[in-house]
Amino acid sequence: MKPASVSDYREAARRRLPRVLFDYIDGGSYAEQTLAANVADLQGLKLRQRVLRDVSKARMEVELFGQSLAMPLVLSPVGLAGMYARRGEAQAARAAKAAGVPFCLSTMGVCSVGEVAEAAGAPPWFQLYMIRDRGFMAEVLARVAEAGCPVLVFTIDLPMPGARYRDVRNGMVGGNARQRLAQSLDGLTRPGWLWDVQLNGGPHTLATVHGAAKDLKRLMEFWTWVAKSFDASLTWDDIGWIRERWKGPLILKGVLDPADAEEAARCGADGLVVSNHGGRQLDGVPSSIAALPAIAEAVGERLTVLMDGGVRSGLDVLKALACGAKACLIGRAWAWSLGAGGEPAVADMLHIIRRELRMAMALTGCVDLREAGPDLLAR
Ligand SMILES: Cc1cc2nc3c(=O)[nH]c(=O)nc-3n(C[C@H](O)[C@H](O)[C@H](O)COP(=O)(O)O)c2cc1C
């Protein structure tokens, strides 16, 4: 059956990927309450239907950091994408480029910045995690700048990994021999993935951090390395260290509180992503869409406010814009699609979201996304 929605791609990914990978993408932390709230709170918002307003033409393009986007959407940084499909980051970046939206490469990506830039014909946005070795981080930033990445997204909500029960059960955190065997046997039951990724998709390393992660022997146990290598001592003062080495636009990803948004404005960031890491870090915090209006209100004049978490359709994109975001990022939506069918599936998913967004604009009487605001929502 042809997938018609993002949730159809989720089911297709469930069928094609080994369980350890599907659960890694799909899951959240602890009881997954924030993950569920991200989706439910977006669904709970009601759009306001308006009619007879000449919606034959519509402007979907927006400007972000001097770049023109075909629609207000960015592919969020997602680790290990090269394990979901062969050279997955390169495939997804090609689909994003064709759809006219940015692709943001994770520090924990399998492909390097160079490989992604070459595949897509343009350098990606780059997402930074700060590991303790500052000399190595300075090299990474120099490499990213040299590759011509237009935007740096610094993720600040992962001083240490959240407790993700599914990953523990599947052996992604401190796996034992029995769990490794179970992973291998499960992989054998997914012939499409086995052929595409396991046999023909190598090398399976984290290209950006490879030089600093020599002791990371099994990619599927990278949590142990993350826990001991990420710098949990970071403070707002460290943004200055990045600013000295990065002259382009800087976005801070993982802000959920207006007080932190004020700090972000003070420390010289250009933008922020209202995000709880897709419900993968601290369970029990508010959904992104619930946190968005107060943050947009506080700093929206000074910073470019983006949001992610729970966006599963074009309708969700319009709701996020109505709540004050300039654009949305999507994580699972593209990771599921990539796992389901590589570049063509990511391209199709982006078409679906675009069609849904266009339809939602028509039925709310919105003809220019730059003017989307709270009056699109029914009270
Ligand atoms: C499988 C997976 C891996 C992720 N890896 C990263 C990462 O390496 N860096 C990062 O900043 N965020 C990462 N995230 C978080 C996403 O960038 C984004 O904040 C989140 O997925 C948004 O929620 P959504 O999945 O509901 O769209 C990851 C998310 C998923 C699902």
The ligand as an ORCA input file, in Angstrom:
! r2SCAN-3c Opt
* xyz 0 1
  C      16.485      8.993     16.173
  C      16.719     10.382     16.650
  C      18.021     10.845     16.787
  C      18.260     12.151     17.180
  N      19.546     12.614     17.215
  C      19.771     13.919     17.485
  C      21.079     14.462     17.394
  O      22.032     13.765     17.065
  N      21.238     15.771     17.667
  C      20.198     16.583     18.042
  O      20.392     17.779     18.283
  N      18.943     16.087     18.124
  C      18.706     14.798     17.843
  N      17.432     14.316     17.882
  C      16.310     15.232     18.205
  C      15.757     15.861     16.930
  O      16.684     16.734     16.345
  C      14.486     16.652     17.205
  O      14.704     17.571     18.244
  C      13.294     15.758     17.561
  O      13.341     14.555     16.841
  C      12.006     16.502     17.248
  O      10.894     15.736     17.558
  P      10.097     14.827     16.477
  O      10.925     13.606     16.286
  O       8.817     14.562     17.173
  O       9.971     15.625     15.204
  C      17.166     13.004     17.488
  C      15.863     12.536     17.351
  C      15.631     11.246     16.930
  C      14.213     10.781     16.770
*
